[in-house]
C-alpha cells in the first residue's frame, strides 16, 4: 500500500505531470500549512480561522508571499516556478489580476513538485520564509 502522506516520486515521473496538476496539489499543501500556521498562532476558532485562511490563500496574497522566496530558490526550483507561471489557465478569479494568478499558480506548482519529491523540509523552509514577517495571525485578518 502506498503512503500518500509520505509520497516520494522521481523527478522524471514528476516532469510528466502537468503544471496545472502540480498546482492543484500545491494548493492543498499550501492551505494545510496556512491552517496549521493559524492554529499555532491562536486563530483556532471556526469563523476567525476561515477568514484568516481565505485572506492568506487568495491569489494576490500568495503572489505577494511568493515574491519573498524568489531569491532563495535553487535553479531547479526556479525552473518549476517558471513552468507553473507559464501554465495555461483558462479563468482568473475576479479578485486577482492575471499576473497575480500566474504567480500564485507558480508557487502552488513549486509546492506540489517539492511535495511529490518528498522534500518536506524544503517546503517548510520556504513556507517559514513566506510567513516570517507575520508575527501573529492578526496581521492578516
N, C-alpha and C positions, 0 to 999 in steps of 0.2 A: 504494500500500500504506500502510495506517495504521501509525503508530509508537505502539504501546501503552505503550512506556516513557516517552514524552513526550506522552501524550494530553492534549488540552485541549478541553473542551466548553463550550458556552454555558450560563449559569445557567438559562435556560428549559428546556434539554434535561435538565439535572441535576435540576430540580424534578420532572420526570416520572418519575424513578427512585424506587422505594420506599426508605424509611428502612432497611429490612432489607437491601436490596441495597447501599446505601451503606455500611452497617456491615460487610457481608461483604467488600467491597473494602477498607475502612478497617482491618479486622482484619489483612489481609495487609500493608498498608502499615506498620502499627504493628509487626508481627512482623519485617519486614525491617529496620526502623530499630533495633529492640531487638537483633537478631542482629548488625548492623553495630556498634552501640554496645558490645556484649560483646566482639566481636573487637578493637575498638580499645582495650578495657580489659583485654586479656590473658586472656580466657576463651575461647580458640580451640580447646580440647580438646573432643572429642566429648561425653563424659559431663558434664563441667562446664558446657559450653555449653548442652547440652539442659536441665539442671536450672535453670540461671540464666534461660534463656529462659522456661521454664514458670513460674517464680516471678514474672517480670515481665509476662507476658501474661495471667495469670489475671484474672478479672473483679474480685475485690477489689482487686488491685494497680492495675489500670487505673483503677478508680473513685478510688482514693487519689491517683493521679497526675493525673487529670482535675481534681480539686479545686485543684491547683497552678496551673492555667492559666485557670480560670473568670474571674478578674478581668481577664485580658489579652485576652479575646475581644471582637471587634467585635460590633456589633448583629446583623449578618448571620450571624456565626459562632454567636452565642447562639441565634438562631432555628433554625439547623440542629441545634445541640446539643439544644435542646428537642424538636425534631421526632424526633430519634433516641431520646431518652429516653422519649418517648411511644409509640414503636413497639410494636405488639402482638406480644410474643414468647410462644411457647406453652410453652416449658420453660426452667427456670432450673437451671444446674449445682448440684450438691449443695454445692459448696464456696463458694457465693456466696448472699447474700441477694437478694431481688428488687430492692431499691434499688441494690445494688452492680452487679447485672447491667444494670439500666437505665442507670446512669451509664457503664458500660463500653461499652454499645451506643451511647450518645450520643457518646462520644469517638470510637469507630470510625466512626460516621456522619459526624462532622465531618471526620475524616481522609480518608475516601472522597470526600467533597464537595470538599475542597481539592485532592485529587489529580486529580479529574476536571476541575477548573478550571485545572489546570496550575500551581498555587501551591506549588511545591516549596519555595521559600524560606520561606514562611509555615509550612509543615509542619515544616520543620527548626527554625525559631524556637520553635514550640510544643513540639516534642519536646525540645529542649535545656532549655527551662524545666521540663519534667516531670522531667528527669533531673539537673538541676543540683545537687541536694543529695547525689547519689551520686557520690563521687569515684572509687570503684573498684567493680568488679563484686562484690567480696567482700561488700559491704553487702547483697546480695540473695540470696546463696547460703546 
